[in-house]
Amino acid sequence: MFGISSGELFFVALVALIVLGPERLPKVTRFAGLWVRRARTQWNSVKDELERELAADELKRSLQDAQTALRDTEQQIRDSGAEAKREFDDMRAAVRSQPDVTAMDPPAAPADPVVPNEGEGDEPRNA
């Protein structure tokens, strides 16, 4: 973890045994273990909090990107609607500005009347 090999660890344990003696060494190791556990707990707590903050920042960024995309899409839809309305108004104006063709044409001649065949008329036949 800190680059300490097993030989170095053995040397530190031997020096601690000589300096502290066999009576105080178990208490000191328990105390050192307690502080190592506390340090690990604090480190994990800080690491978890940083991960939560990073996740929250990523979520905020993602939400902002989605809002920007939504605004862009909304603007495109509005522009498309305005363009369609403009084209519709242009077509309406073009149709209104053209002369009324049906009013200028002469009335059409009536179609040839249909002559019923003999014997098919409504009047009785005199023979």
The 8 nearest C-alpha neighbors of each residue, nearest first, counted from 0:
[[1, 2, 3, 4, 5, 8, 39, 35],
 [2, 0, 3, 4, 8, 7, 5, 35],
 [1, 3, 0, 4, 7, 5, 8, 6],
 [4, 2, 1, 7, 8, 5, 0, 6],
 [3, 5, 7, 6, 8, 2, 9, 1],
 [4, 6, 8, 7, 9, 3, 10, 2],
 [7, 5, 9, 8, 4, 10, 3, 11],
 [8, 6, 10, 4, 9, 5, 3, 11],
 [7, 9, 5, 11, 6, 10, 12, 4],
 [8, 10, 12, 6, 7, 11, 5, 13],
 [9, 11, 7, 13, 8, 12, 14, 6],
 [12, 10, 8, 14, 13, 9, 15, 7],
 [11, 13, 15, 9, 10, 14, 16, 8],
 [14, 12, 16, 10, 15, 11, 9, 17],
 [13, 15, 17, 11, 16, 12, 18, 10],
 [16, 14, 12, 18, 13, 17, 19, 11],
 [17, 15, 13, 20, 14, 19, 18, 12],
 [16, 18, 14, 15, 20, 19, 13, 21],
 [19, 17, 15, 16, 20, 14, 13, 24],
 [20, 18, 16, 15, 24, 23, 17, 21],
 [19, 21, 16, 17, 22, 18, 23, 24],
 [20, 22, 24, 23, 16, 19, 25, 17],
 [23, 21, 20, 24, 25, 19, 26, 16],
 [22, 24, 26, 25, 21, 19, 20, 27],
 [23, 25, 27, 21, 26, 19, 22, 28],
 [26, 24, 28, 27, 23, 29, 22, 21],
 [27, 25, 29, 23, 28, 24, 30, 22],
 [26, 28, 30, 24, 29, 25, 31, 23],
 [27, 29, 31, 25, 30, 26, 32, 24],
 [30, 28, 32, 26, 27, 31, 33, 25],
 [29, 31, 27, 33, 28, 32, 26, 34],
 [30, 32, 28, 34, 33, 29, 27, 35],
 [33, 31, 29, 35, 30, 34, 28, 36],
 [34, 32, 30, 36, 31, 35, 29, 37],
 [35, 33, 37, 31, 36, 32, 38, 30],
 [34, 36, 32, 38, 37, 33, 39, 31],
 [37, 35, 39, 33, 34, 38, 40, 32],
 [38, 36, 34, 40, 39, 35, 41, 33],
 [37, 39, 35, 41, 36, 40, 34, 42],
 [40, 38, 42, 36, 37, 41, 43, 35],
 [41, 39, 37, 43, 42, 38, 36, 44],
 [42, 40, 44, 38, 39, 43, 37, 45],
 [41, 43, 39, 45, 44, 40, 46, 38],
 [42, 44, 46, 40, 41, 45, 47, 39],
 [45, 43, 41, 47, 42, 46, 40, 48],
 [46, 44, 48, 42, 43, 47, 41, 49],
 [45, 47, 43, 49, 44, 48, 42, 50],
 [48, 46, 50, 44, 49, 45, 43, 51],
 [47, 49, 51, 45, 50, 46, 44, 52],
 [48, 50, 52, 46, 51, 47, 53, 45],
 [49, 51, 47, 53, 48, 52, 54, 46],
 [52, 50, 54, 48, 49, 53, 55, 47],
 [51, 53, 55, 49, 54, 50, 56, 48],
 [52, 54, 56, 50, 55, 51, 57, 49],
 [53, 55, 57, 51, 52, 56, 50, 58],
 [54, 56, 52, 58, 53, 57, 51, 59],
 [57, 55, 59, 53, 58, 54, 52, 60],
 [56, 58, 54, 60, 55, 59, 53, 61],
 [57, 59, 55, 61, 56, 60, 54, 62],
 [60, 58, 56, 62, 61, 57, 63, 55],
 [61, 59, 57, 63, 62, 58, 56, 64],
 [60, 62, 58, 64, 59, 63, 57, 65],
 [63, 61, 59, 65, 64, 60, 58, 66],
 [62, 64, 66, 60, 65, 61, 67, 59],
 [63, 65, 61, 67, 62, 66, 60, 68],
 [64, 66, 62, 68, 63, 67, 69, 61],
 [67, 65, 69, 63, 68, 64, 70, 62],
 [66, 68, 64, 70, 69, 65, 63, 71],
 [67, 69, 71, 65, 66, 70, 72, 64],
 [68, 70, 66, 72, 67, 71, 73, 65],
 [71, 69, 73, 67, 72, 68, 74, 66],
 [72, 70, 68, 74, 69, 73, 67, 75],
 [71, 73, 75, 69, 74, 70, 68, 76],
 [72, 74, 70, 76, 71, 75, 69, 77],
 [73, 75, 77, 71, 72, 76, 78, 70],
 [74, 76, 72, 78, 73, 77, 79, 71],
 [77, 75, 79, 73, 74, 78, 80, 72],
 [76, 78, 80, 74, 79, 75, 81, 73],
 [77, 79, 75, 81, 80, 76, 74, 82],
 [80, 78, 76, 82, 77, 81, 75, 83],
 [81, 79, 77, 83, 82, 78, 76, 84],
 [80, 82, 84, 78, 79, 83, 77, 85],
 [81, 83, 79, 85, 80, 84, 78, 86],
 [84, 82, 80, 86, 85, 81, 87, 79],
 [85, 83, 87, 81, 82, 86, 88, 80],
 [84, 86, 82, 88, 83, 87, 81, 89],
 [85, 87, 89, 83, 84, 88, 90, 82],
 [86, 88, 84, 90, 89, 85, 83, 91],
 [87, 89, 91, 85, 90, 86, 84, 92],
 [90, 88, 86, 92, 87, 91, 93, 85],
 [91, 89, 93, 87, 92, 88, 94, 86],
 [92, 90, 88, 94, 93, 89, 87, 95],
 [91, 93, 95, 89, 90, 94, 96, 88],
 [94, 92, 90, 96, 91, 95, 89, 97],
 [95, 93, 91, 92, 97, 96, 90, 98],
 [94, 96, 92, 93, 97, 91, 98, 90],
 [95, 97, 93, 94, 92, 98, 91, 99],
 [96, 98, 94, 95, 93, 99, 100, 92],
 [99, 97, 100, 96, 95, 94, 103, 102],
 [100, 98, 101, 102, 97, 103, 95, 96],
 [99, 101, 103, 102, 98, 104, 97, 105],
 [100, 102, 103, 104, 99, 105, 98, 106],
 [101, 103, 100, 99, 104, 105, 98, 106],
 [104, 102, 100, 101, 105, 99, 98, 106],
 [103, 105, 101, 102, 106, 100, 107, 99],
 [106, 104, 107, 103, 102, 101, 108, 100],
 [107, 105, 104, 108, 109, 103, 102, 101],
 [106, 108, 105, 109, 104, 110, 101, 103],
 [109, 107, 110, 106, 111, 105, 112, 104],
 [110, 108, 107, 111, 112, 106, 113, 105],
 [109, 111, 112, 108, 107, 113, 106, 114],
 [112, 110, 113, 109, 114, 108, 107, 115],
 [113, 111, 110, 114, 109, 115, 108, 116],
 [112, 114, 115, 111, 110, 116, 120, 109],
 [115, 113, 112, 116, 111, 120, 117, 119],
 [116, 114, 119, 120, 113, 117, 118, 121],
 [117, 115, 119, 118, 114, 120, 113, 121],
 [118, 116, 119, 115, 120, 114, 124, 121],
 [117, 119, 120, 116, 124, 115, 123, 121],
 [118, 120, 117, 116, 115, 121, 122, 123],
 [121, 119, 122, 118, 115, 117, 116, 123],
 [120, 122, 123, 119, 118, 124, 115, 117],
 [123, 121, 120, 124, 119, 118, 125, 117],
 [124, 122, 125, 121, 120, 118, 119, 126],
 [123, 125, 126, 122, 118, 120, 121, 117],
 [126, 124, 123, 122, 118, 117, 120, 121],
 [125, 124, 123, 118, 122, 117, 120, 119]]
